[in-house]
Amino acid sequence: MADPLHTIMVERLGCRWPIIQTAMGWVAEPSLVIGSSNAGAFGFLGAAVMTPDEAREKLLQVRRGTDRPFGVNFHSFQPGANEIVDLIIENKEQVRAVSFGRGPDAKMIGRFKDAGILCVPTVGAVKHAQKMVQLGVDMVNVQGGEGGGHTGSVATTVLLPQVLDAVDVPVIASGGFADGRGLAAALAYGAVGIAMGTRFLLTQESPVPESTKGEYLKASTDGIVVTTKLDGIPQRMVRSKAMERIERSGPLGMWLRAFESGRQMKAQTGASWLQLIKSARGMTAHGAMPLKQAIMAANMPMMIQKAVVDGDVENGVMATGVVGGRVSDVPTCQELVDRIVAEAHDRLAALASLASTPSQSAAGAQRAAGV
């Protein structure tokens, strides 16, 4: 009998199980991509916060650590984006897919398709899914409002079936998933797999400092909030001292934070102020935003970096999905994937047994009729 977890996503991406480790900036580093891919999931390298030189070295690190296929995430408006696209195509023997938000045009998507690399964008609205399909993508990852970082307002349980009804490409579900029950539910909706960020952040292979992981584990579901104070766009974060200071800050504080983040990003990437502003406008609303918001959007990763790289939770912010409020352990990637797969098989088997066993009332009716 065919394994219900052997979906078209598994066939196309070349992974063992229909589970994606998403490309969180500063977190989806080689160690996590190697761990998740070797465990049977499909890992994405988070190159959206990397320079081309960093991306080149980290692509090599992943290839040295696993012979499994993996993916790369990038933003088409980030400094050095064209070079990163070239790097991805140069590594097409093992890079099976790219992920991104809005940005790449049909020409860029065509380059990937010509190289045999699948395009799997993340979308948060039906219209965005439809637009991506029109541009020629291969699959879409639908992130409901429960997801971490930049997020929408429509819950996964509503958005997922909407997108499934609206597009004719395979759909992956994300936003609120952490276990095998969620995987079974996503498949029942018609998705071909799930994508998880927060759950993979809290694994042993995740490069996040142990002190920061501890803060994530302490977070309850009511301690995870959505704010627009970081860059003017709704983002889901762990409530922390830094978040409280940001929430209390006025316009001047937001300007100062934007300038400081921009200065740090400029020093790290070597980009000019003009390049950073152009990058910000392109990555968010295609230029339709105030200068302050544009700078903050482009440099938001610097605030996340403080917490997830430096371990400075006093001054950094921690993106998370709501599901982080019920995560209570830090397993290895292998332990996590094995557990999810076992739970999903159990739930799907239980559902199958319900379908094949007459209900008590039906059985009683049959006995009364002498059947």
C-alpha positions as CSV (number, residue, x, y, z in Angstrom):
1,M,0.0,0.0,0.0
2,A,1.4,3.4,-0.9
3,D,2.7,5.6,1.9
4,P,0.3,8.7,2.2
5,L,3.4,10.8,3.1
6,H,4.9,10.1,-0.3
7,T,3.5,13.2,-1.9
8,I,4.3,15.1,-5.1
9,M,6.4,17.5,-3.0
10,V,8.6,14.6,-2.0
11,E,8.9,13.5,-5.6
12,R,9.8,16.9,-6.9
13,L,12.1,18.1,-4.1
14,G,13.8,14.8,-3.6
15,C,13.4,14.7,0.2
16,R,12.2,11.7,2.1
17,W,9.3,13.3,3.9
18,P,6.9,16.2,3.1
19,I,8.4,18.5,5.6
20,I,10.2,21.8,4.8
21,Q,12.6,23.7,7.1
22,T,12.0,27.3,6.2
23,A,14.7,29.9,5.5
24,M,14.8,32.0,8.7
25,G,17.4,34.8,8.5
26,W,20.4,34.1,10.7
27,V,18.9,30.8,11.7
28,A,18.7,28.7,8.5
29,E,22.5,28.4,8.5
30,P,24.5,25.4,7.1
31,S,24.3,23.4,10.4
32,L,20.5,23.5,10.4
33,V,20.1,22.9,6.6
34,I,22.4,19.9,6.9
35,G,20.6,18.5,9.9
36,S,17.1,18.9,8.5
37,S,18.1,17.6,5.1
38,N,19.9,14.5,6.5
39,A,16.9,13.8,8.7
40,G,14.7,13.5,5.6
41,A,13.1,17.0,5.5
42,F,13.9,19.6,2.9
43,G,16.1,22.4,4.2
44,F,16.4,26.0,2.9
45,L,19.5,28.0,3.4
46,G,18.6,31.6,4.4
47,A,20.7,33.6,1.9
48,A,18.5,36.7,2.1
49,V,20.7,38.1,4.8
50,M,24.0,37.1,3.2
51,T,26.4,38.8,0.9
52,P,27.4,36.9,-2.2
53,D,30.7,35.9,-0.7
54,E,28.9,34.6,2.4
55,A,26.4,32.7,0.3
56,R,29.2,31.1,-1.7
57,E,31.0,29.8,1.3
58,K,27.8,28.6,3.0
59,L,26.6,26.8,-0.1
60,L,29.8,24.9,0.0
61,Q,29.5,24.1,3.6
62,V,26.0,22.6,3.1
63,R,27.3,20.6,0.1
64,R,30.1,19.3,2.2
65,G,27.7,18.3,5.0
66,T,25.0,16.5,3.0
67,D,24.5,14.8,-0.3
68,R,20.8,15.5,0.0
69,P,19.1,18.1,-2.2
70,F,18.3,21.4,-0.5
71,G,17.0,24.9,-1.3
72,V,18.1,28.5,-1.1
73,N,16.0,31.5,-0.1
74,F,16.8,35.0,-1.3
75,H,15.2,38.4,-2.0
76,S,15.5,39.7,-5.5
77,F,16.0,43.3,-4.1
78,Q,18.8,42.5,-1.7
79,P,22.3,43.9,-2.4
80,G,24.1,41.4,-4.6
81,A,20.9,39.5,-5.6
82,N,22.0,38.9,-9.2
83,E,25.3,37.3,-8.0
84,I,23.4,35.1,-5.6
85,V,21.1,34.0,-8.4
86,D,24.2,33.1,-10.4
87,L,25.6,31.1,-7.4
88,I,22.3,29.2,-7.0
89,I,22.4,28.2,-10.7
90,E,26.0,27.2,-10.5
91,N,25.1,24.8,-7.7
92,K,22.1,23.4,-9.5
93,E,23.3,19.8,-9.2
94,Q,22.2,19.9,-5.5
95,V,20.1,23.1,-5.1
96,R,16.7,21.7,-6.0
97,A,14.6,24.8,-5.2
98,V,14.5,28.5,-4.4
99,S,12.1,30.3,-2.1
100,F,11.2,34.0,-2.0
101,G,8.5,36.5,-1.4
102,R,7.2,38.9,-4.0
103,G,9.9,40.2,-6.2
104,P,11.3,37.9,-8.9
105,D,9.8,38.5,-12.3
106,A,9.0,35.9,-15.0
107,K,12.4,36.3,-16.6
108,M,14.2,35.4,-13.4
109,I,11.8,32.5,-12.7
110,G,12.5,31.4,-16.2
111,R,16.2,31.2,-15.5
112,F,15.7,28.9,-12.6
113,K,13.3,26.7,-14.5
114,D,15.8,26.4,-17.4
115,A,18.3,25.3,-14.8
116,G,15.9,22.6,-13.4
117,I,15.5,24.5,-10.1
118,L,12.0,24.6,-8.7
119,C,10.5,28.0,-7.6
120,V,8.5,27.7,-4.4
121,P,7.5,31.2,-3.1
122,T,5.9,31.9,0.2
123,V,2.6,33.7,0.0
124,G,0.2,35.1,2.5
125,A,-2.8,36.0,0.4
126,V,-4.8,34.3,-2.4
127,K,-4.0,37.1,-4.9
128,H,-0.3,36.7,-4.3
129,A,-0.6,32.9,-4.9
130,Q,-2.4,33.5,-8.1
131,K,0.2,36.1,-9.3
132,M,3.1,33.7,-8.6
133,V,1.4,31.0,-10.5
134,Q,0.9,33.4,-13.5
135,L,4.7,34.1,-13.3
136,G,5.4,30.3,-13.7
137,V,6.3,29.0,-10.2
138,D,6.2,25.3,-9.5
139,M,4.6,25.2,-6.1
140,V,3.4,27.8,-3.5
141,N,4.0,27.7,0.3
142,V,0.9,29.3,2.0
143,Q,1.7,31.0,5.3
144,G,-1.3,31.7,7.4
145,G,-1.5,34.4,10.1
146,E,-0.2,32.1,12.8
147,G,3.3,32.3,11.1
148,G,6.2,34.1,12.6
149,G,7.9,37.3,11.4
150,H,6.0,39.3,8.7
151,T,2.5,37.8,8.7
152,G,-1.0,38.4,7.5
153,S,-4.4,38.3,9.3
154,V,-6.0,35.3,7.7
155,A,-5.6,32.0,9.7
156,T,-4.1,29.0,8.0
157,T,-7.3,27.0,8.3
158,V,-9.1,29.6,6.2
159,L,-6.3,30.7,3.8
160,L,-5.1,27.2,2.9
161,P,-8.4,26.0,1.4
162,Q,-8.8,29.3,-0.3
163,V,-5.5,29.0,-2.1
164,L,-6.1,25.3,-2.8
165,D,-9.3,26.3,-4.6
166,A,-7.6,29.2,-6.5
167,V,-4.5,27.7,-8.0
168,D,-3.6,24.5,-10.0
169,V,-0.1,23.9,-8.6
170,P,0.9,21.9,-5.5
171,V,0.4,23.8,-2.3
172,I,2.4,23.6,0.9
173,A,1.0,24.7,4.2
174,S,2.8,26.8,6.9
175,G,1.9,28.8,9.9
176,G,1.0,26.9,13.0
177,F,2.7,23.5,12.3
178,A,5.0,21.7,14.7
179,D,4.0,18.0,14.8
180,G,2.6,15.0,13.0
181,R,-1.0,15.9,13.8
182,G,-0.5,19.1,11.9
183,L,1.0,17.3,8.9
184,A,-1.9,14.9,8.8
185,A,-4.3,17.8,8.9
186,A,-2.5,19.7,6.1
187,L,-2.7,16.6,3.9
188,A,-6.4,16.2,4.7
189,Y,-7.0,19.7,3.4
190,G,-5.2,18.8,0.2
191,A,-1.7,20.3,0.8
192,V,1.3,18.3,-0.3
193,G,3.3,19.0,2.8
194,I,4.1,21.4,5.6
195,A,6.8,24.0,6.2
196,M,8.0,24.9,9.7
197,G,10.3,27.7,11.0
198,T,9.9,28.0,14.8
199,R,9.9,24.3,15.3
200,F,13.2,23.9,13.5
201,L,14.6,26.9,15.2
202,L,14.2,25.0,18.4
203,T,16.4,22.0,17.5
204,Q,19.9,21.1,18.5
205,E,21.4,21.9,15.0
206,S,19.9,25.4,15.1
207,P,22.7,27.9,15.5
208,V,20.7,30.1,17.9
209,P,22.4,30.6,21.3
210,E,21.1,28.4,24.1
211,S,20.2,31.4,26.1
212,T,18.0,32.7,23.3
213,K,16.4,29.2,22.8
214,G,15.6,29.3,26.5
215,E,13.7,32.6,26.1
216,Y,11.8,31.0,23.2
217,L,10.9,28.0,25.3
218,K,9.6,30.3,28.1
219,A,7.2,32.1,25.7
220,S,3.5,31.2,26.1
221,T,0.9,31.7,23.4
222,D,-0.3,34.8,25.0
223,G,3.2,36.1,25.2
224,I,3.5,36.1,21.4
225,V,2.2,39.2,19.8
226,V,1.9,41.1,16.5
227,T,3.4,44.5,16.2
228,T,3.7,47.1,13.5
229,K,6.3,49.2,15.4
230,L,9.3,47.5,14.0
231,D,8.9,48.5,10.4
232,G,5.3,49.5,9.9
233,I,4.3,46.0,8.7
234,P,2.6,43.4,11.0
235,Q,5.2,41.1,12.5
236,R,4.7,38.3,15.1
237,M,7.3,38.3,17.9
238,V,8.0,37.0,21.4
239,R,7.0,39.8,23.9
240,S,10.3,40.9,25.4
241,K,11.9,43.9,27.1
242,A,13.1,45.1,23.7
243,M,9.7,44.7,22.2
244,E,8.1,46.7,25.1
245,R,10.6,49.5,24.6
246,I,9.8,49.6,20.9
247,E,6.1,49.6,21.5
248,R,6.5,52.6,23.8
249,S,8.7,54.5,21.4
250,G,7.5,57.5,19.4
251,P,8.3,58.7,15.9
252,L,11.8,60.0,16.9
253,G,12.7,56.6,18.4
254,M,11.6,54.8,15.2
255,W,13.8,57.2,13.2
256,L,16.8,56.6,15.5
257,R,16.3,52.8,15.3
258,A,16.0,53.0,11.5
259,F,19.2,54.9,11.3
260,E,21.2,52.6,13.6
261,S,20.0,49.5,11.9
262,G,20.9,51.0,8.5
263,R,24.3,51.9,9.7
264,Q,25.0,48.4,10.9
265,M,23.7,46.8,7.7
266,K,25.8,49.3,5.6
267,A,28.9,48.3,7.5
268,Q,28.2,44.6,7.2
269,T,27.3,44.5,3.5
270,G,29.3,47.4,2.1
271,A,26.1,48.6,0.4
272,S,25.5,52.4,0.0
273,W,22.6,54.1,1.7
274,L,20.9,54.4,-1.7
275,Q,21.2,50.7,-2.3
276,L,19.7,49.9,1.1
277,I,16.8,52.2,0.6
278,K,16.2,50.8,-2.9
279,S,16.4,47.3,-1.4
280,A,13.9,48.2,1.3
281,R,11.4,49.6,-1.1
282,G,11.6,46.7,-3.5
283,M,11.3,44.0,-0.8
284,T,8.2,45.4,0.8
285,A,5.6,47.5,-1.1
286,H,7.5,48.2,-4.4
287,G,8.3,51.7,-3.2
288,A,4.9,52.7,-1.8
289,M,6.1,53.5,1.7
290,P,7.7,56.3,3.7
291,L,11.5,56.6,3.7
292,K,11.7,55.7,7.5
293,Q,9.7,52.6,7.0
294,A,11.7,51.5,4.0
295,I,15.0,51.8,5.8
296,M,13.6,49.9,8.8
297,A,12.2,47.1,6.6
298,A,15.5,46.6,4.8
299,N,17.4,46.5,8.1
300,M,15.0,44.6,10.3
301,P,17.3,41.5,10.2
302,M,19.8,43.5,12.3
303,M,17.5,43.6,15.2
304,I,16.8,39.9,14.9
305,Q,20.5,39.2,14.6
306,K,21.1,40.7,18.0
307,A,18.9,38.0,19.6
308,V,19.5,34.9,17.4
309,V,23.2,35.4,16.7
310,D,24.6,37.5,19.5
311,G,22.3,36.1,22.2
312,D,21.4,39.7,23.2
313,V,17.7,39.3,24.0
314,E,17.7,42.6,25.9
315,N,18.2,44.6,22.7
316,G,17.2,42.1,20.0
317,V,13.8,40.8,18.9
318,M,12.7,37.2,18.4
319,A,10.4,36.3,15.5
320,T,8.2,33.3,16.2
321,G,4.9,31.7,15.1
322,V,2.1,31.3,17.6
323,V,3.0,27.6,17.7
324,G,6.1,28.5,19.6
325,G,3.9,28.9,22.7
326,R,3.5,25.1,22.9
327,V,7.0,24.0,21.9
328,S,8.7,22.6,25.0
329,D,11.8,20.8,23.9
330,V,14.9,21.0,21.8
331,P,15.4,17.7,19.9
332,T,17.8,16.9,17.1
333,C,16.5,17.4,13.6
334,Q,16.4,13.6,13.2
335,E,14.4,13.1,16.4
336,L,12.0,15.8,15.4
337,V,11.4,14.5,11.9
338,D,11.1,10.9,13.1
339,R,8.5,11.9,15.7
340,I,6.5,14.0,13.2
341,V,6.4,11.1,10.7
342,A,5.4,8.6,13.3
343,E,2.6,10.8,14.6
344,A,1.4,11.6,11.1
345,H,1.3,7.9,10.2
346,D,-0.6,7.1,13.4
347,R,-3.2,9.9,12.8
348,L,-3.7,8.9,9.1
349,A,-4.1,5.2,10.1
350,A,-6.6,6.1,12.7
351,L,-8.6,8.1,10.2
352,A,-8.5,5.3,7.7
353,S,-9.7,2.8,10.3
354,L,-12.7,5.1,11.0
355,A,-13.5,5.2,7.3
356,S,-13.4,1.4,7.0
357,T,-15.3,0.5,10.2
358,P,-19.1,0.9,10.3
359,S,-20.3,3.3,13.0
360,Q,-22.1,1.8,16.0
361,S,-25.4,3.2,14.9
362,A,-25.0,1.8,11.4
363,A,-24.0,-1.6,12.8
364,G,-27.0,-1.6,15.1
365,A,-29.3,-0.8,12.1
366,Q,-27.8,-3.7,10.2
367,R,-28.4,-6.1,13.1
368,A,-32.0,-4.9,13.5
369,A,-32.6,-5.6,9.8
370,G,-31.1,-9.0,10.1
371,V,-28.1,-8.3,7.9
